[in-house]
Amino acid sequence: MEQKLRAFDLDMRFGPCLGITRLQRWERAHANGLNPPAEIKELLEATTNPAQKENLWRDYKDTL
């Protein structure tokens, strides 16, 4: 699961991910017709782990 979520974070086709959650990024990409993988949304909605809802760069947003 974590590998798929990290791959989503690193896929620039879906826009930048700093400052937003993975689900927010997925929804923005979907709204803009970028066809993000439905599996990612399913994984994010199913997880109860708060860390998995954040993107790979979650710790860097406060350093900018």
PDBQT receptor file of N, H, CA, C and O in Angstrom, charges set to zero:
ATOM      1  N   MET A   1       0.826  -1.192   0.000  1.00  0.00    +0.000 N 
ATOM      2  CA  MET A   1       0.000   0.000   0.000  1.00  0.00    +0.000 C 
ATOM      3  C   MET A   1       0.872   1.258   0.000  1.00  0.00    +0.000 C 
ATOM      4  O   MET A   1       0.660   2.164  -0.807  1.00  0.00    +0.000 OA
ATOM      5  N   GLU A   2       1.842   1.311   0.898  1.00  0.00    +0.000 N 
ATOM      6  H   GLU A   2       2.013   0.576   1.554  1.00  0.00    +0.000 HD
ATOM      7  CA  GLU A   2       2.680   2.506   1.011  1.00  0.00    +0.000 C 
ATOM      8  C   GLU A   2       3.454   2.771  -0.281  1.00  0.00    +0.000 C 
ATOM      9  O   GLU A   2       3.652   3.925  -0.660  1.00  0.00    +0.000 OA
ATOM     10  N   GLN A   3       3.888   1.719  -0.949  1.00  0.00    +0.000 N 
ATOM     11  H   GLN A   3       3.727   0.782  -0.641  1.00  0.00    +0.000 HD
ATOM     12  CA  GLN A   3       4.606   1.909  -2.219  1.00  0.00    +0.000 C 
ATOM     13  C   GLN A   3       3.715   2.576  -3.264  1.00  0.00    +0.000 C 
ATOM     14  O   GLN A   3       4.169   3.452  -3.999  1.00  0.00    +0.000 OA
ATOM     15  N   LYS A   4       2.480   2.175  -3.329  1.00  0.00    +0.000 N 
ATOM     16  H   LYS A   4       2.111   1.463  -2.732  1.00  0.00    +0.000 HD
ATOM     17  CA  LYS A   4       1.549   2.757  -4.302  1.00  0.00    +0.000 C 
ATOM     18  C   LYS A   4       1.282   4.223  -3.966  1.00  0.00    +0.000 C 
ATOM     19  O   LYS A   4       1.210   5.061  -4.865  1.00  0.00    +0.000 OA
ATOM     20  N   LEU A   5       1.136   4.533  -2.688  1.00  0.00    +0.000 N 
ATOM     21  H   LEU A   5       1.195   3.852  -1.958  1.00  0.00    +0.000 HD
ATOM     22  CA  LEU A   5       0.887   5.914  -2.289  1.00  0.00    +0.000 C 
ATOM     23  C   LEU A   5       2.111   6.790  -2.559  1.00  0.00    +0.000 C 
ATOM     24  O   LEU A   5       1.968   7.932  -2.996  1.00  0.00    +0.000 OA
ATOM     25  N   ARG A   6       3.298   6.270  -2.305  1.00  0.00    +0.000 N 
ATOM     26  H   ARG A   6       3.413   5.342  -1.949  1.00  0.00    +0.000 HD
ATOM     27  CA  ARG A   6       4.523   7.029  -2.593  1.00  0.00    +0.000 C 
ATOM     28  C   ARG A   6       4.689   7.244  -4.097  1.00  0.00    +0.000 C 
ATOM     29  O   ARG A   6       5.116   8.312  -4.534  1.00  0.00    +0.000 OA
ATOM     30  N   ALA A   7       4.351   6.234  -4.876  1.00  0.00    +0.000 N 
ATOM     31  H   ALA A   7       4.004   5.366  -4.522  1.00  0.00    +0.000 HD
ATOM     32  CA  ALA A   7       4.426   6.386  -6.331  1.00  0.00    +0.000 C 
ATOM     33  C   ALA A   7       3.475   7.481  -6.798  1.00  0.00    +0.000 C 
ATOM     34  O   ALA A   7       3.809   8.245  -7.704  1.00  0.00    +0.000 OA
ATOM     35  N   PHE A   8       2.304   7.565  -6.195  1.00  0.00    +0.000 N 
ATOM     36  H   PHE A   8       2.032   6.944  -5.460  1.00  0.00    +0.000 HD
ATOM     37  CA  PHE A   8       1.354   8.628  -6.512  1.00  0.00    +0.000 C 
ATOM     38  C   PHE A   8       1.954   9.985  -6.159  1.00  0.00    +0.000 C 
ATOM     39  O   PHE A   8       1.837  10.934  -6.934  1.00  0.00    +0.000 OA
ATOM     40  N   ASP A   9       2.594  10.085  -4.995  1.00  0.00    +0.000 N 
ATOM     41  H   ASP A   9       2.689   9.314  -4.365  1.00  0.00    +0.000 HD
ATOM     42  CA  ASP A   9       3.237  11.336  -4.585  1.00  0.00    +0.000 C 
ATOM     43  C   ASP A   9       4.288  11.789  -5.598  1.00  0.00    +0.000 C 
ATOM     44  O   ASP A   9       4.431  12.983  -5.863  1.00  0.00    +0.000 OA
ATOM     45  N   LEU A  10       5.001  10.851  -6.147  1.00  0.00    +0.000 N 
ATOM     46  H   LEU A  10       4.885   9.881  -5.932  1.00  0.00    +0.000 HD
ATOM     47  CA  LEU A  10       6.107  11.177  -7.051  1.00  0.00    +0.000 C 
ATOM     48  C   LEU A  10       5.679  11.367  -8.501  1.00  0.00    +0.000 C 
ATOM     49  O   LEU A  10       6.486  11.782  -9.333  1.00  0.00    +0.000 OA
ATOM     50  N   ASP A  11       4.445  11.076  -8.808  1.00  0.00    +0.000 N 
ATOM     51  H   ASP A  11       3.789  10.740  -8.133  1.00  0.00    +0.000 HD
ATOM     52  CA  ASP A  11       3.950  11.204 -10.184  1.00  0.00    +0.000 C 
ATOM     53  C   ASP A  11       3.480  12.641 -10.428  1.00  0.00    +0.000 C 
ATOM     54  O   ASP A  11       2.396  13.029  -9.991  1.00  0.00    +0.000 OA
ATOM     55  N   MET A  12       4.278  13.400 -11.109  1.00  0.00    +0.000 N 
ATOM     56  H   MET A  12       5.158  13.085 -11.464  1.00  0.00    +0.000 HD
ATOM     57  CA  MET A  12       4.013  14.821 -11.315  1.00  0.00    +0.000 C 
ATOM     58  C   MET A  12       2.862  15.101 -12.280  1.00  0.00    +0.000 C 
ATOM     59  O   MET A  12       2.458  16.253 -12.438  1.00  0.00    +0.000 OA
ATOM     60  N   ARG A  13       2.335  14.071 -12.922  1.00  0.00    +0.000 N 
ATOM     61  H   ARG A  13       2.663  13.135 -12.795  1.00  0.00    +0.000 HD
ATOM     62  CA  ARG A  13       1.179  14.270 -13.803  1.00  0.00    +0.000 C 
ATOM     63  C   ARG A  13      -0.027  14.794 -13.042  1.00  0.00    +0.000 C 
ATOM     64  O   ARG A  13      -0.933  15.380 -13.634  1.00  0.00    +0.000 OA
ATOM     65  N   PHE A  14      -0.041  14.585 -11.733  1.00  0.00    +0.000 N 
ATOM     66  H   PHE A  14       0.695  14.109 -11.252  1.00  0.00    +0.000 HD
ATOM     67  CA  PHE A  14      -1.202  14.960 -10.931  1.00  0.00    +0.000 C 
ATOM     68  C   PHE A  14      -0.986  16.257 -10.158  1.00  0.00    +0.000 C 
ATOM     69  O   PHE A  14      -1.758  16.578  -9.255  1.00  0.00    +0.000 OA
ATOM     70  N   GLY A  15       0.037  16.985 -10.501  1.00  0.00    +0.000 N 
ATOM     71  H   GLY A  15       0.665  16.723 -11.235  1.00  0.00    +0.000 HD
ATOM     72  CA  GLY A  15       0.288  18.291  -9.903  1.00  0.00    +0.000 C 
ATOM     73  C   GLY A  15       1.098  18.220  -8.622  1.00  0.00    +0.000 C 
ATOM     74  O   GLY A  15       1.399  17.135  -8.124  1.00  0.00    +0.000 OA
ATOM     75  N   PRO A  16       1.450  19.386  -8.090  1.00  0.00    +0.000 N 
ATOM     76  CA  PRO A  16       2.258  19.434  -6.872  1.00  0.00    +0.000 C 
ATOM     77  C   PRO A  16       1.492  18.906  -5.666  1.00  0.00    +0.000 C 
ATOM     78  O   PRO A  16       0.261  18.898  -5.648  1.00  0.00    +0.000 OA
ATOM     79  N   CYS A  17       2.247  18.463  -4.652  1.00  0.00    +0.000 N 
ATOM     80  H   CYS A  17       3.246  18.469  -4.666  1.00  0.00    +0.000 HD
ATOM     81  CA  CYS A  17       1.594  17.878  -3.487  1.00  0.00    +0.000 C 
ATOM     82  C   CYS A  17       1.966  18.560  -2.177  1.00  0.00    +0.000 C 
ATOM     83  O   CYS A  17       1.489  18.141  -1.122  1.00  0.00    +0.000 OA
ATOM     84  N   LEU A  18       2.783  19.574  -2.207  1.00  0.00    +0.000 N 
ATOM     85  H   LEU A  18       3.171  19.915  -3.064  1.00  0.00    +0.000 HD
ATOM     86  CA  LEU A  18       3.150  20.255  -0.967  1.00  0.00    +0.000 C 
ATOM     87  C   LEU A  18       1.966  21.008  -0.384  1.00  0.00    +0.000 C 
ATOM     88  O   LEU A  18       1.249  21.715  -1.091  1.00  0.00    +0.000 OA
ATOM     89  N   GLY A  19       1.776  20.844   0.912  1.00  0.00    +0.000 N 
ATOM     90  H   GLY A  19       2.359  20.269   1.487  1.00  0.00    +0.000 HD
ATOM     91  CA  GLY A  19       0.749  21.598   1.606  1.00  0.00    +0.000 C 
ATOM     92  C   GLY A  19      -0.657  21.037   1.532  1.00  0.00    +0.000 C 
ATOM     93  O   GLY A  19      -1.589  21.644   2.061  1.00  0.00    +0.000 OA
ATOM     94  N   ILE A  20      -0.833  19.889   0.885  1.00  0.00    +0.000 N 
ATOM     95  H   ILE A  20      -0.076  19.396   0.456  1.00  0.00    +0.000 HD
ATOM     96  CA  ILE A  20      -2.155  19.268   0.815  1.00  0.00    +0.000 C 
ATOM     97  C   ILE A  20      -2.030  17.771   1.090  1.00  0.00    +0.000 C 
ATOM     98  O   ILE A  20      -0.950  17.193   0.969  1.00  0.00    +0.000 OA
ATOM     99  N   THR A  21      -3.139  17.162   1.457  1.00  0.00    +0.000 N 
ATOM    100  H   THR A  21      -4.016  17.631   1.556  1.00  0.00    +0.000 HD
ATOM    101  CA  THR A  21      -3.122  15.721   1.711  1.00  0.00    +0.000 C 
ATOM    102  C   THR A  21      -3.163  14.968   0.378  1.00  0.00    +0.000 C 
ATOM    103  O   THR A  21      -3.421  15.549  -0.676  1.00  0.00    +0.000 OA
ATOM    104  N   ARG A  22      -2.908  13.700   0.453  1.00  0.00    +0.000 N 
ATOM    105  H   ARG A  22      -2.698  13.228   1.309  1.00  0.00    +0.000 HD
ATOM    106  CA  ARG A  22      -2.976  12.872  -0.748  1.00  0.00    +0.000 C 
ATOM    107  C   ARG A  22      -4.386  12.886  -1.336  1.00  0.00    +0.000 C 
ATOM    108  O   ARG A  22      -4.553  12.950  -2.553  1.00  0.00    +0.000 OA
ATOM    109  N   LEU A  23      -5.389  12.826  -0.478  1.00  0.00    +0.000 N 
ATOM    110  H   LEU A  23      -5.253  12.774   0.512  1.00  0.00    +0.000 HD
ATOM    111  CA  LEU A  23      -6.765  12.813  -0.974  1.00  0.00    +0.000 C 
ATOM    112  C   LEU A  23      -7.117  14.151  -1.621  1.00  0.00    +0.000 C 
ATOM    113  O   LEU A  23      -7.779  14.175  -2.658  1.00  0.00    +0.000 OA
ATOM    114  N   GLN A  24      -6.689  15.258  -1.029  1.00  0.00    +0.000 N 
ATOM    115  H   GLN A  24      -6.151  15.239  -0.186  1.00  0.00    +0.000 HD
ATOM    116  CA  GLN A  24      -6.929  16.567  -1.642  1.00  0.00    +0.000 C 
ATOM    117  C   GLN A  24      -6.270  16.636  -3.018  1.00  0.00    +0.000 C 
ATOM    118  O   GLN A  24      -6.852  17.172  -3.961  1.00  0.00    +0.000 OA
ATOM    119  N   ARG A  25      -5.073  16.102  -3.130  1.00  0.00    +0.000 N 
ATOM    120  H   ARG A  25      -4.600  15.667  -2.364  1.00  0.00    +0.000 HD
ATOM    121  CA  ARG A  25      -4.369  16.092  -4.416  1.00  0.00    +0.000 C 
ATOM    122  C   ARG A  25      -5.107  15.220  -5.425  1.00  0.00    +0.000 C 
ATOM    123  O   ARG A  25      -5.262  15.595  -6.587  1.00  0.00    +0.000 OA
ATOM    124  N   TRP A  26      -5.565  14.046  -4.968  1.00  0.00    +0.000 N 
ATOM    125  H   TRP A  26      -5.440  13.742  -4.024  1.00  0.00    +0.000 HD
ATOM    126  CA  TRP A  26      -6.309  13.155  -5.852  1.00  0.00    +0.000 C 
ATOM    127  C   TRP A  26      -7.564  13.865  -6.358  1.00  0.00    +0.000 C 
ATOM    128  O   TRP A  26      -7.860  13.843  -7.553  1.00  0.00    +0.000 OA
ATOM    129  N   GLU A  27      -8.298  14.494  -5.439  1.00  0.00    +0.000 N 
ATOM    130  H   GLU A  27      -8.058  14.513  -4.469  1.00  0.00    +0.000 HD
ATOM    131  CA  GLU A  27      -9.541  15.169  -5.822  1.00  0.00    +0.000 C 
ATOM    132  C   GLU A  27      -9.282  16.339  -6.771  1.00  0.00    +0.000 C 
ATOM    133  O   GLU A  27     -10.058  16.559  -7.701  1.00  0.00    +0.000 OA
ATOM    134  N   ARG A  28      -8.212  17.086  -6.551  1.00  0.00    +0.000 N 
ATOM    135  H   ARG A  28      -7.582  16.907  -5.795  1.00  0.00    +0.000 HD
ATOM    136  CA  ARG A  28      -7.869  18.188  -7.452  1.00  0.00    +0.000 C 
ATOM    137  C   ARG A  28      -7.527  17.655  -8.838  1.00  0.00    +0.000 C 
ATOM    138  O   ARG A  28      -7.970  18.205  -9.846  1.00  0.00    +0.000 OA
ATOM    139  N   ALA A  29      -6.744  16.592  -8.887  1.00  0.00    +0.000 N 
ATOM    140  H   ALA A  29      -6.384  16.146  -8.067  1.00  0.00    +0.000 HD
ATOM    141  CA  ALA A  29      -6.379  15.993 -10.172  1.00  0.00    +0.000 C 
ATOM    142  C   ALA A  29      -7.620  15.482 -10.893  1.00  0.00    +0.000 C 
ATOM    143  O   ALA A  29      -7.763  15.670 -12.101  1.00  0.00    +0.000 OA
ATOM    144  N   HIS A  30      -8.503  14.847 -10.164  1.00  0.00    +0.000 N 
ATOM    145  H   HIS A  30      -8.387  14.695  -9.182  1.00  0.00    +0.000 HD
ATOM    146  CA  HIS A  30      -9.745  14.327 -10.748  1.00  0.00    +0.000 C 
ATOM    147  C   HIS A  30     -10.597  15.476 -11.301  1.00  0.00    +0.000 C 
ATOM    148  O   HIS A  30     -11.115  15.388 -12.414  1.00  0.00    +0.000 OA
ATOM    149  N   ALA A  31     -10.738  16.542 -10.526  1.00  0.00    +0.000 N 
ATOM    150  H   ALA A  31     -10.317  16.614  -9.622  1.00  0.00    +0.000 HD
ATOM    151  CA  ALA A  31     -11.546  17.692 -10.946  1.00  0.00    +0.000 C 
ATOM    152  C   ALA A  31     -10.981  18.367 -12.192  1.00  0.00    +0.000 C 
ATOM    153  O   ALA A  31     -11.713  18.999 -12.953  1.00  0.00    +0.000 OA
ATOM    154  N   ASN A  32      -9.668  18.225 -12.390  1.00  0.00    +0.000 N 
ATOM    155  H   ASN A  32      -9.074  17.711 -11.771  1.00  0.00    +0.000 HD
ATOM    156  CA  ASN A  32      -9.021  18.826 -13.551  1.00  0.00    +0.000 C 
ATOM    157  C   ASN A  32      -8.864  17.847 -14.713  1.00  0.00    +0.000 C 
ATOM    158  O   ASN A  32      -8.146  18.126 -15.673  1.00  0.00    +0.000 OA
ATOM    159  N   GLY A  33      -9.538  16.702 -14.623  1.00  0.00    +0.000 N 
ATOM    160  H   GLY A  33     -10.122  16.475 -13.843  1.00  0.00    +0.000 HD
ATOM    161  CA  GLY A  33      -9.519  15.742 -15.725  1.00  0.00    +0.000 C 
ATOM    162  C   GLY A  33      -8.205  15.022 -15.928  1.00  0.00    +0.000 C 
ATOM    163  O   GLY A  33      -7.907  14.590 -17.041  1.00  0.00    +0.000 OA
ATOM    164  N   LEU A  34      -7.404  14.880 -14.868  1.00  0.00    +0.000 N 
ATOM    165  H   LEU A  34      -7.647  15.231 -13.964  1.00  0.00    +0.000 HD
ATOM    166  CA  LEU A  34      -6.091  14.246 -15.003  1.00  0.00    +0.000 C 
ATOM    167  C   LEU A  34      -6.120  12.738 -14.769  1.00  0.00    +0.000 C 
ATOM    168  O   LEU A  34      -5.081  12.081 -14.840  1.00  0.00    +0.000 OA
ATOM    169  N   ASN A  35      -7.280  12.196 -14.494  1.00  0.00    +0.000 N 
ATOM    170  H   ASN A  35      -8.123  12.729 -14.436  1.00  0.00    +0.000 HD
ATOM    171  CA  ASN A  35      -7.488  10.749 -14.340  1.00  0.00    +0.000 C 
ATOM    172  C   ASN A  35      -6.531  10.072 -13.352  1.00  0.00    +0.000 C 
ATOM    173  O   ASN A  35      -5.806   9.152 -13.728  1.00  0.00    +0.000 OA
ATOM    174  N   PRO A  36      -6.526  10.520 -12.099  1.00  0.00    +0.000 N 
ATOM    175  CA  PRO A  36      -5.693   9.828 -11.105  1.00  0.00    +0.000 C 
ATOM    176  C   PRO A  36      -6.243   8.420 -10.871  1.00  0.00    +0.000 C 
ATOM    177  O   PRO A  36      -7.438   8.189 -11.054  1.00  0.00    +0.000 OA
ATOM    178  N   PRO A  37      -5.401   7.492 -10.475  1.00  0.00    +0.000 N 
ATOM    179  CA  PRO A  37      -5.855   6.109 -10.288  1.00  0.00    +0.000 C 
ATOM    180  C   PRO A  37      -6.945   5.992  -9.221  1.00  0.00    +0.000 C 
ATOM    181  O   PRO A  37      -6.777   6.475  -8.101  1.00  0.00    +0.000 OA
ATOM    182  N   ALA A  38      -8.043   5.360  -9.564  1.00  0.00    +0.000 N 
ATOM    183  H   ALA A  38      -8.180   4.968 -10.473  1.00  0.00    +0.000 HD
ATOM    184  CA  ALA A  38      -9.144   5.159  -8.613  1.00  0.00    +0.000 C 
ATOM    185  C   ALA A  38      -8.676   4.348  -7.409  1.00  0.00    +0.000 C 
ATOM    186  O   ALA A  38      -9.172   4.533  -6.298  1.00  0.00    +0.000 OA
ATOM    187  N   GLU A  39      -7.733   3.463  -7.632  1.00  0.00    +0.000 N 
ATOM    188  H   GLU A  39      -7.330   3.313  -8.535  1.00  0.00    +0.000 HD
ATOM    189  CA  GLU A  39      -7.208   2.628  -6.548  1.00  0.00    +0.000 C 
ATOM    190  C   GLU A  39      -6.609   3.488  -5.432  1.00  0.00    +0.000 C 
ATOM    191  O   GLU A  39      -6.724   3.139  -4.257  1.00  0.00    +0.000 OA
ATOM    192  N   ILE A  40      -5.982   4.592  -5.781  1.00  0.00    +0.000 N 
ATOM    193  H   ILE A  40      -5.889   4.876  -6.735  1.00  0.00    +0.000 HD
ATOM    194  CA  ILE A  40      -5.382   5.472  -4.773  1.00  0.00    +0.000 C 
ATOM    195  C   ILE A  40      -6.462   6.063  -3.882  1.00  0.00    +0.000 C 
ATOM    196  O   ILE A  40      -6.312   6.091  -2.661  1.00  0.00    +0.000 OA
ATOM    197  N   LYS A  41      -7.533   6.527  -4.472  1.00  0.00    +0.000 N 
ATOM    198  H   LYS A  41      -7.655   6.504  -5.464  1.00  0.00    +0.000 HD
ATOM    199  CA  LYS A  41      -8.632   7.078  -3.667  1.00  0.00    +0.000 C 
ATOM    200  C   LYS A  41      -9.205   6.005  -2.754  1.00  0.00    +0.000 C 
ATOM    201  O   LYS A  41      -9.490   6.278  -1.588  1.00  0.00    +0.000 OA
ATOM    202  N   GLU A  42      -9.375   4.804  -3.257  1.00  0.00    +0.000 N 
ATOM    203  H   GLU A  42      -9.143   4.582  -4.204  1.00  0.00    +0.000 HD
ATOM    204  CA  GLU A  42      -9.898   3.701  -2.449  1.00  0.00    +0.000 C 
ATOM    205  C   GLU A  42      -8.978   3.401  -1.269  1.00  0.00    +0.000 C 
ATOM    206  O   GLU A  42      -9.446   3.191  -0.150  1.00  0.00    +0.000 OA
ATOM    207  N   LEU A  43      -7.671   3.380  -1.520  1.00  0.00    +0.000 N 
ATOM    208  H   LEU A  43      -7.290   3.551  -2.429  1.00  0.00    +0.000 HD
ATOM    209  CA  LEU A  43      -6.709   3.129  -0.447  1.00  0.00    +0.000 C 
ATOM    210  C   LEU A  43      -6.781   4.223   0.616  1.00  0.00    +0.000 C 
ATOM    211  O   LEU A  43      -6.771   3.940   1.814  1.00  0.00    +0.000 OA
ATOM    212  N   LEU A  44      -6.855   5.464   0.167  1.00  0.00    +0.000 N 
ATOM    213  H   LEU A  44      -6.864   5.694  -0.806  1.00  0.00    +0.000 HD
ATOM    214  CA  LEU A  44      -6.888   6.590   1.099  1.00  0.00    +0.000 C 
ATOM    215  C   LEU A  44      -8.165   6.611   1.927  1.00  0.00    +0.000 C 
ATOM    216  O   LEU A  44      -8.134   6.947   3.110  1.00  0.00    +0.000 OA
ATOM    217  N   GLU A  45      -9.265   6.260   1.322  1.00  0.00    +0.000 N 
ATOM    218  H   GLU A  45      -9.290   5.987   0.360  1.00  0.00    +0.000 HD
ATOM    219  CA  GLU A  45     -10.527   6.241   2.049  1.00  0.00    +0.000 C 
ATOM    220  C   GLU A  45     -10.611   5.063   3.017  1.00  0.00    +0.000 C 
ATOM    221  O   GLU A  45     -11.336   5.128   4.009  1.00  0.00    +0.000 OA
ATOM    222  N   ALA A  46      -9.881   3.997   2.739  1.00  0.00    +0.000 N 
ATOM    223  H   ALA A  46      -9.291   3.944   1.933  1.00  0.00    +0.000 HD
ATOM    224  CA  ALA A  46      -9.929   2.798   3.581  1.00  0.00    +0.000 C 
ATOM    225  C   ALA A  46      -8.945   2.858   4.753  1.00  0.00    +0.000 C 
ATOM    226  O   ALA A  46      -9.150   2.176   5.758  1.00  0.00    +0.000 OA
ATOM    227  N   THR A  47      -7.901   3.646   4.646  1.00  0.00    +0.000 N 
ATOM    228  H   THR A  47      -7.734   4.199   3.830  1.00  0.00    +0.000 HD
ATOM    229  CA  THR A  47      -6.883   3.639   5.695  1.00  0.00    +0.000 C 
ATOM    230  C   THR A  47      -7.338   4.390   6.940  1.00  0.00    +0.000 C 
ATOM    231  O   THR A  47      -8.058   5.386   6.867  1.00  0.00    +0.000 OA
ATOM    232  N   THR A  48      -6.897   3.881   8.077  1.00  0.00    +0.000 N 
ATOM    233  H   THR A  48      -6.312   3.072   8.137  1.00  0.00    +0.000 HD
ATOM    234  CA  THR A  48      -7.151   4.565   9.343  1.00  0.00    +0.000 C 
ATOM    235  C   THR A  48      -5.865   5.180   9.888  1.00  0.00    +0.000 C 
ATOM    236  O   THR A  48      -5.872   5.811  10.945  1.00  0.00    +0.000 OA
ATOM    237  N   ASN A  49      -4.776   4.997   9.173  1.00  0.00    +0.000 N 
ATOM    238  H   ASN A  49      -4.770   4.484   8.314  1.00  0.00    +0.000 HD
ATOM    239  CA  ASN A  49      -3.472   5.523   9.578  1.00  0.00    +0.000 C 
ATOM    240  C   ASN A  49      -3.336   6.961   9.089  1.00  0.00    +0.000 C 
ATOM    241  O   ASN A  49      -3.257   7.187   7.881  1.00  0.00    +0.000 OA
ATOM    242  N   PRO A  50      -3.307   7.939   9.992  1.00  0.00    +0.000 N 
ATOM    243  CA  PRO A  50      -3.214   9.344   9.578  1.00  0.00    +0.000 C 
ATOM    244  C   PRO A  50      -1.967   9.655   8.745  1.00  0.00    +0.000 C 
ATOM    245  O   PRO A  50      -2.012  10.514   7.864  1.00  0.00    +0.000 OA
ATOM    246  N   ALA A  51      -0.868   8.971   9.013  1.00  0.00    +0.000 N 
ATOM    247  H   ALA A  51      -0.831   8.273   9.728  1.00  0.00    +0.000 HD
ATOM    248  CA  ALA A  51       0.372   9.220   8.266  1.00  0.00    +0.000 C 
ATOM    249  C   ALA A  51       0.210   8.838   6.797  1.00  0.00    +0.000 C 
ATOM    250  O   ALA A  51       0.833   9.454   5.933  1.00  0.00    +0.000 OA
ATOM    251  N   GLN A  52      -0.604   7.844   6.503  1.00  0.00    +0.000 N 
ATOM    252  H   GLN A  52      -1.110   7.344   7.205  1.00  0.00    +0.000 HD
ATOM    253  CA  GLN A  52      -0.796   7.438   5.120  1.00  0.00    +0.000 C 
ATOM    254  C   GLN A  52      -1.680   8.413   4.359  1.00  0.00    +0.000 C 
ATOM    255  O   GLN A  52      -1.690   8.407   3.128  1.00  0.00    +0.000 OA
ATOM    256  N   LYS A  53      -2.407   9.235   5.060  1.00  0.00    +0.000 N 
ATOM    257  H   LYS A  53      -2.399   9.240   6.060  1.00  0.00    +0.000 HD
ATOM    258  CA  LYS A  53      -3.248  10.240   4.400  1.00  0.00    +0.000 C 
ATOM    259  C   LYS A  53      -2.432  11.448   3.964  1.00  0.00    +0.000 C 
ATOM    260  O   LYS A  53      -2.834  12.193   3.070  1.00  0.00    +0.000 OA
ATOM    261  N   GLU A  54      -1.280  11.633   4.604  1.00  0.00    +0.000 N 
ATOM    262  H   GLU A  54      -0.953  11.027   5.330  1.00  0.00    +0.000 HD
ATOM    263  CA  GLU A  54      -0.380  12.734   4.251  1.00  0.00    +0.000 C 
ATOM    264  C   GLU A  54       0.522  12.299   3.109  1.00  0.00    +0.000 C 
ATOM    265  O   GLU A  54       0.692  11.104   2.866  1.00  0.00    +0.000 OA
ATOM    266  N   ASN A  55       1.102  13.274   2.404  1.00  0.00    +0.000 N 
ATOM    267  H   ASN A  55       0.963  14.245   2.602  1.00  0.00    +0.000 HD
ATOM    268  CA  ASN A  55       1.975  12.917   1.296  1.00  0.00    +0.000 C 
ATOM    269  C   ASN A  55       3.409  12.699   1.768  1.00  0.00    +0.000 C 
ATOM    270  O   ASN A  55       3.757  12.979   2.915  1.00  0.00    +0.000 OA
ATOM    271  N   LEU A  56       4.210  12.204   0.871  1.00  0.00    +0.000 N 
ATOM    272  H   LEU A  56       3.927  11.977  -0.060  1.00  0.00    +0.000 HD
ATOM    273  CA  LEU A  56       5.605  11.887   1.147  1.00  0.00    +0.000 C 
ATOM    274  C   LEU A  56       6.378  13.086   1.677  1.00  0.00    +0.000 C 
ATOM    275  O   LEU A  56       7.318  12.919   2.455  1.00  0.00    +0.000 OA
ATOM    276  N   TRP A  57       6.002  14.275   1.272  1.00  0.00    +0.000 N 
ATOM    277  H   TRP A  57       5.239  14.411   0.641  1.00  0.00    +0.000 HD
ATOM    278  CA  TRP A  57       6.730  15.507   1.618  1.00  0.00    +0.000 C 
ATOM    279  C   TRP A  57       6.145  16.212   2.826  1.00  0.00    +0.000 C 
ATOM    280  O   TRP A  57       6.475  17.374   3.063  1.00  0.00    +0.000 OA
ATOM    281  N   ARG A  58       5.299  15.563   3.590  1.00  0.00    +0.000 N 
ATOM    282  H   ARG A  58       5.032  14.619   3.397  1.00  0.00    +0.000 HD
ATOM    283  CA  ARG A  58       4.602  16.202   4.717  1.00  0.00    +0.000 C 
ATOM    284  C   ARG A  58       5.543  16.912   5.688  1.00  0.00    +0.000 C 
ATOM    285  O   ARG A  58       5.181  17.949   6.243  1.00  0.00    +0.000 OA
ATOM    286  N   ASP A  59       6.737  16.375   5.900  1.00  0.00    +0.000 N 
ATOM    287  H   ASP A  59       7.031  15.533   5.448  1.00  0.00    +0.000 HD
ATOM    288  CA  ASP A  59       7.663  16.968   6.853  1.00  0.00    +0.000 C 
ATOM    289  C   ASP A  59       8.427  18.159   6.286  1.00  0.00    +0.000 C 
ATOM    290  O   ASP A  59       9.089  18.877   7.035  1.00  0.00    +0.000 OA
ATOM    291  N   TYR A  60       8.346  18.378   4.983  1.00  0.00    +0.000 N 
ATOM    292  H   TYR A  60       7.808  17.794   4.375  1.00  0.00    +0.000 HD
ATOM    293  CA  TYR A  60       9.114  19.446   4.370  1.00  0.00    +0.000 C 
ATOM    294  C   TYR A  60       8.317  20.726   4.177  1.00  0.00    +0.000 C 
ATOM    295  O   TYR A  60       8.907  21.782   3.948  1.00  0.00    +0.000 OA
ATOM    296  N   LYS A  61       7.008  20.663   4.261  1.00  0.00    +0.000 N 
ATOM    297  H   LYS A  61       6.529  19.805   4.447  1.00  0.00    +0.000 HD
ATOM    298  CA  LYS A  61       6.198  21.840   3.990  1.00  0.00    +0.000 C 
ATOM    299  C   LYS A  61       6.471  22.983   4.957  1.00  0.00    +0.000 C 
ATOM    300  O   LYS A  61       6.326  24.149   4.591  1.00  0.00    +0.000 OA
ATOM    301  N   ASP A  62       6.867  22.664   6.195  1.00  0.00    +0.000 N 
ATOM    302  H   ASP A  62       6.985  21.716   6.493  1.00  0.00    +0.000 HD
ATOM    303  CA  ASP A  62       7.126  23.710   7.179  1.00  0.00    +0.000 C 
ATOM    304  C   ASP A  62       8.529  24.309   7.057  1.00  0.00    +0.000 C 
ATOM    305  O   ASP A  62       8.846  25.282   7.742  1.00  0.00    +0.000 OA
ATOM    306  N   THR A  63       9.364  23.742   6.196  1.00  0.00    +0.000 N 
ATOM    307  H   THR A  63       9.107  22.952   5.640  1.00  0.00    +0.000 HD
ATOM    308  CA  THR A  63      10.714  24.266   6.033  1.00  0.00    +0.000 C 
ATOM    309  C   THR A  63      10.829  25.256   4.888  1.00  0.00    +0.000 C 
ATOM    310  O   THR A  63      11.888  25.852   4.686  1.00  0.00    +0.000 OA
ATOM    311  N   LEU A  64       9.764  25.436   4.145  1.00  0.00    +0.000 N 
ATOM    312  H   LEU A  64       8.904  24.953   4.308  1.00  0.00    +0.000 HD
ATOM    313  CA  LEU A  64       9.806  26.341   2.995  1.00  0.00    +0.000 C 
ATOM    314  C   LEU A  64       9.599  27.776   3.405  1.00  0.00    +0.000 C 
ATOM    315  O   LEU A  64       9.605  28.668   2.557  1.00  0.00    +0.000 OA
TER     316      LEU A  64
